[in-house]
């Protein structure tokens, strides 16, 4: 099993909390951290924009990632949400075992 840390920004704390809870309840993630709001500066449709967003750090497995991505796209209010998966290259073995035990082995996409 390979673990992943998925980063996904949300428009506000309420949306972040709701989506975090759904991902854990549906066993697409073992844990989701809702971080404090951050100021984001980005280019969108040819213009530089700024927004306050709430980052999520989503702990999941490589096997669950396709279903997680599909679910995030369905739940997220943005047209093109930031969904970036980073490999977990090392970690406390007991934590990684717990992560694997809390995520569905073969989740259905969608």
C-alpha positions as CSV (number, residue, x, y, z in Angstrom):
1,X,0.0,0.0,0.0
2,X,1.2,3.4,-0.8
3,X,-0.1,6.4,1.1
4,X,-0.9,9.8,-0.5
5,X,-1.3,13.3,0.9
6,X,-3.9,15.1,-1.2
7,X,-4.1,18.9,-1.1
8,X,-7.3,20.6,-2.0
9,X,-8.4,24.2,-1.2
10,X,-11.9,25.0,-0.3
11,X,-13.8,28.3,-0.5
12,X,-14.6,28.5,3.2
13,X,-14.5,26.6,6.5
14,X,-18.1,25.3,6.2
15,X,-17.5,23.7,2.8
16,X,-14.2,22.4,4.0
17,X,-15.7,20.8,7.1
18,X,-18.6,19.3,5.2
19,X,-16.4,17.7,2.5
20,X,-13.8,16.5,5.0
21,X,-16.4,14.7,7.0
22,X,-18.0,13.1,3.9
23,X,-14.6,11.8,2.7
24,X,-13.9,10.2,6.0
25,X,-17.4,8.8,6.5
26,X,-17.2,7.3,3.0
27,X,-13.8,5.8,3.8
28,X,-12.1,7.6,0.9
29,X,-9.8,9.2,3.5
30,X,-8.5,8.0,6.8
31,X,-8.0,11.6,8.1
32,X,-8.5,15.1,6.7
33,X,-6.9,18.2,8.3
34,X,-8.8,21.5,7.8
35,X,-6.1,24.2,8.0
36,X,-6.6,27.8,8.9
37,X,-7.6,30.1,6.0
38,X,-4.9,31.2,3.6
39,X,-4.6,34.0,1.1
40,X,-4.3,32.6,-2.4
41,X,-3.0,34.5,-5.4
42,X,-3.5,32.9,-8.8
43,X,-4.2,33.5,-12.5
44,X,-7.7,32.5,-13.7
45,X,-9.0,33.2,-17.2
46,X,-6.3,35.6,-17.9
47,X,-6.6,37.7,-14.7
48,X,-4.7,37.7,-11.5
49,X,-7.2,36.9,-8.7
50,X,-7.0,36.7,-4.9
51,X,-9.1,34.7,-2.6
52,X,-9.2,33.4,1.0
53,X,-9.3,29.6,0.9
54,X,-9.2,26.8,3.5
55,X,-6.7,24.1,2.6
56,X,-7.5,20.4,3.3
57,X,-4.7,17.8,3.8
58,X,-6.4,14.5,2.9
59,X,-4.7,11.3,3.9
60,X,-5.6,8.4,1.6
61,X,-4.1,5.5,-0.3
62,X,-3.0,5.2,-3.9
63,X,-5.7,2.6,-4.6
64,X,-8.4,4.9,-3.3
65,X,-7.2,8.0,-5.1
66,X,-9.4,7.6,-8.3
67,X,-12.6,7.4,-6.3
68,X,-11.4,10.2,-4.0
69,X,-10.8,12.5,-7.0
70,X,-14.1,11.7,-8.5
71,X,-15.9,12.4,-5.2
72,X,-14.0,15.6,-4.7
73,X,-15.0,16.8,-8.2
74,X,-18.6,16.0,-7.4
75,X,-18.7,17.8,-4.0
76,X,-16.4,20.8,-4.8
77,X,-18.0,24.1,-5.8
78,X,-15.1,25.2,-8.0
79,X,-15.1,24.5,-11.8
80,X,-11.5,23.4,-11.6
81,X,-10.5,22.6,-8.0
82,X,-6.9,22.2,-6.9
83,X,-6.5,18.5,-6.3
84,X,-2.8,17.6,-6.0
85,X,-1.7,14.1,-4.7
86,X,1.8,13.8,-3.1
87,X,3.3,10.4,-2.4
88,X,4.0,9.5,1.2
89,X,7.6,8.2,1.0
90,X,8.0,7.4,4.7
91,X,6.1,7.5,7.9
92,X,5.5,5.9,11.2
93,X,4.7,2.3,10.4
94,X,1.8,2.1,12.9
95,X,0.3,5.3,11.5
96,X,0.6,4.1,7.9
97,X,-1.0,0.7,8.9
98,X,-3.9,2.7,10.5
99,X,-4.3,4.8,7.4
100,X,-4.6,1.7,5.2
101,X,-7.1,0.1,7.6
102,X,-9.4,3.1,7.5
103,X,-9.6,3.5,3.8
104,X,-11.7,1.2,1.6
105,X,-9.6,-1.2,-0.3
106,X,-11.5,-0.9,-3.6
107,X,-13.8,2.1,-3.3
108,X,-16.3,2.7,-6.1
109,X,-15.5,5.8,-8.2
110,X,-18.4,8.2,-8.0
